Amino acid sequence: MNSLLLDASLTFMVIAIIPCIYRVIKGPTIPDRVIAVDAMTTVIVAMLGIYSYVQGSVFFMDVALVLAIISFVGTVTISKYLDEGVVF
């Protein structure tokens, strides 16, 4: 049962990425695309966490943590650039 639940959650997360990909491609504005990429990386981080639990490997949690940090810094940087026109 536990394996079935984990497989179902990974399947639903893959399905959740599809609207994000659509918004990245067809997004009417750049902020829409930035938010879609941020949402997509959040889903991928969650998928890596579940996959790490399934495989019993800590390596995937390290990858998830690094991806989450890079995603956060990138989103803040792009948002500041779009708002003020300058990063620093």
N, C-alpha and C positions, 0 to 999 in steps of 0.2 A: 504494500500500500504506500509506503514511504517513497519508493522509487517511482511509482505511478504519479504521485502528487508532484514530485520534483520534475518529472518529464512534462507533465501538464503545465506547470508554471513556466518552464523554459519555452514551451510551445506558445503560450499566451504572450510571452515577452517578445518572441520573434514576430508574432502578429502585431504587437504594439509598435514595433519599429516601422511598419509599413506606412502609417500616416505621417510619421516623422520624415521618412524619405520623400514622400509626396510633397510635404511642405517645404523641404529643402529645395526641391526641383521647381515647384510652381509658386513658391512664396512670393506674394506681391511686393514685399519690402525686405530690405536687408535685416531689420530686427526680427522679422518673422523667421527668417532662415537661421539666424543665430539662436533663437529660442528652440527651433526644431533640432538643431545640432546638439544643443545642451540637453534636451529631453532624450535624444537618441543615445548620448553618452551615459546618461543616468540609467537608462534601461540596460545598456551594455554592462555597466558596472554591477548592476543587480544580477545580470546573467552570469557574470564572472564569479560573483559570490556564491551563487547556487551551484555553478559548475565546480568551484573549488570544494564545496561541501560534498558533492557527489564523488569527486575523484579522491578526496582526502588529501589534497595537496595545498600547502600554504602559498605556493608560488603564484597561483592565480589571484589570491587575495592581495599580494604585493602589486601585481599588475593592475588590479582594480583600484587600489589606493592611488597609484601613480596616475592612472587615467582620470580619476576623479579630481585630483589636484590640478592636473593640466587643463581639464575641462573648465574648472572653476576660474582659474587664472585667465584662461583664454576668453571666457565669456565676459568677465569683468573688464578686461583690456579692450575688447571689441566694443563693449557698451560705452566705455569712457571715450573711446575714439569717435564713435558715432555721435555722442552727445556734445563733446567739446572740440572735436577735430584734432586733438592732440592727446597722446598717451601720458606723457610725464608733465 
